[in-house]
């Protein structure tokens, strides 16, 4: 069996690493030969198999990596959010801040900004180029998140929030407010129904913004107060 010694370079599935300390076959310290210079302790047999784990290797969609820190559980809410952002970036759906390719950085931001009963939103502060960073993404109370979201069911042939009456002789508009669907009445034309929906929806969002004013960052509050329905 070949002896492992300090200075030996091994190719692994996650990059080359160099032995920087050898205690015994079960305790070998290596350093990866990349810009992060991540160090870890492994067994000699792992080196020979090339199965040493590099936490900075972009194993998620070719760009995302776990990083070095306390966040690593794949069953957490933060991990699932991060995974979605990474995949959307790789598909060209959005432009994710490169520092958030590191799971640790994203989780630290979440830990600092999230609150119980709040969820992540990319709508309120979304930039024109769909750049996603700490200035264009935020956490919102569930009620506000639901208020600015598109209705789950809608008729694509009609304006948002507008539905054909069952007798097909007019239109109605409906808006969800405080977890209940409120009917805003019946109208002769889709435009009349749409106007009623827009007025009610935008008023409701402002009402919620005022309700949560002292819990929201000022830029989020301002964005909610100027929020408009987009069909």
N, C-alpha and C positions, 0 to 999 in steps of 0.2 A: 504494500500500500504506500502511495506517495505521501511524503511528509508535507504538511502545510506549515509555511513559515511566514514571518513578517515580510511584507513587500510583495508577496504573491498576488497576482491579479486574476480574478475569476470572472467569467462571463455568466450572467444569470438571466433569467427571463425578464428581469426588470432593470437591466443595465449592468455595467461593469462595476466591480468593487475591489478594493485593495485591503489585504490583511494588515491591520495596524497594531494588533496585539494578539499573541497566542499564549493562552494559559494551559489549555489541554484540548483534547479532541471535542470536548463538549462545551467549551467556552472560548470562542474565537471572536474577536472584535474586528469588524470590517467597516470600511467607509466607502460609500458609493462615489464614483468618479463623475459627479455632475455638479451643477452650481450650488445645490443644497448641501452636498457633502454629508449626507445622513449617515450616522453611525448606529450600528446595532450588533448585538451579540448573537452568534449562531453556532451550530455544530459543524464540524468539519465535513460531515457527510452531506449537509445541506449545500455547502459550497461546491462540492463535487457534482451534485445533482443540478446545480444552478437554480435552486429553489429558494433563494434568499429574498425576503420581502422588502421592497423599497417603498415607504409610505409616500414618497414624492413622485412615484411613477404614475403617469397619466392613464390610469386603467379604466376610467369612465369616459366613454365616447372619445377617447384619444386626447382629452384635455383636462378632465377632472381628476384630482388626486385627494387621498384622505388627509395627508399632511401629518404633522407631529403635534399631538395634543390630546385632550380628554374626550373629544367627540369622535366616535367610531361606530356606534351602533347603527345598523342599517334599518332598524325597526322604529326609529324616532321620526317625529313630525318634521324636524329640521332636515334630516337626511332626505326624506321624500321630497321636500321643497327644493332642496339643493339639486337632487337628481333631475327633477323636472326642468330646472333652469339650465343645467348643463346640457341636457338633451335638446332643449329648444335652441340653445346657442349653436350647437353642432349642426342643427337642421337649417340654420339661417333665419329662424323665426324672430330671434332677438339678438342683441349684442350684449353679452354679459361682461361686467367688469372683470378683468383678468385676475384680480386678487381673489375673487370668489371662485376661481377654479379650485382653490384650496378649501376643502370642507371645513377646516378649523376656523378660517377667517369668516366664512358665512355663518357658522353656528355661533361664533362670538357676537356677531352683529345681531343675530336673532335673539340671543340671550339678553342682550342689552335693551332691545326695543320691543319685544313681544310682551303681551299681557294676557292673562287668562280670559278666554272668551273672545279673543281677537284673532284675525286671520290675515294672511299676507295678501296684499293687493298690488297689482302692477298697472292699475287703470288711472288712479287719481293723479299721480305724479309722472305718468308716462311721457317720455320725450318723443319728439317727432321721429327720431331715428331708432326708436325702440331700444335705447340704451338702458340697461338695467344695472343700477348701482345704488348706493345708499341715498342718493339724491332723487331717484326716480321710482323708488319702491318703498312701501311702508306697511305697517300693520294697521288694520281697521277693526272696529267693533263689528261683530257678525251682522248686526242690524244695518249698519251703513254699507258693509260689503254687499249684502243682499239688495239694498236699495239701488246701488249703482250698477248692479249686474243686469244683464238682459234677461227677460222672462224665460223660464224654462221651456214653456210652450208658446208658440206664436205662429200666426199665419204669415208665411213668407211673402204672400202676395199683397199683404196689407201693411200699413205703417206699424211700427212697434207699439204694442199695447192695445191694438185695435182688432176687434173680432166681428165677424158677420153674425147677425142675430139668427136664431134658429129658424124664424119664419122667412129669412133671407130678404126682408123688406127694410133693412136698416143696419146700423152698426152700433156697437157698444165699445166702451173702453174700460179696462180693468187695471188696477194697480195694487201691488202687494204693499201693505203698510202694517208695521208691527206684527209681522208673521200671519197676517190675514189678508185675503183678497177682497178689495173694495171695488164694487161696481160703480162707475162714474156716470151711468145713465146711457140712454140710447140716442142716436143721432142719425140724421138723414144721409150724411156723407162721411167717407173715411177721414177727410180732412178735419171735420168738426170733432169727430171722436179723437183724432190724434192731438188736436189742440188741447182738448180737455185732459188727455193723458199727460202730455208734456207739462202743462201747468201744474197738475197735481203731483207728478213725480219730482219735478225740480223743487217745488215747495216742500215736499216731504224730506228731500235730501238736506235742504237748508235747515229744516226743523231739527233733524238729527244732529247736524253739525253744531247747532247752538246748544243742544242737549249735552254733547260731549266736548264742548269748546275747551274746557280747562284740562282735558286729558289728551287732546290732540296736539301734535306739533303745529306751530303757527302756519307753516307752509301747507300742511295737509288741510287745516281748517279753512284757509283762504281758497284752496283749490275746490273744496266742497261747496263753499258759498258761491262760487262762480261756475259750478258744474252744470253742464247742459246735456240734454238727451240727444244722443246721436243714433240715427236709424241706420 
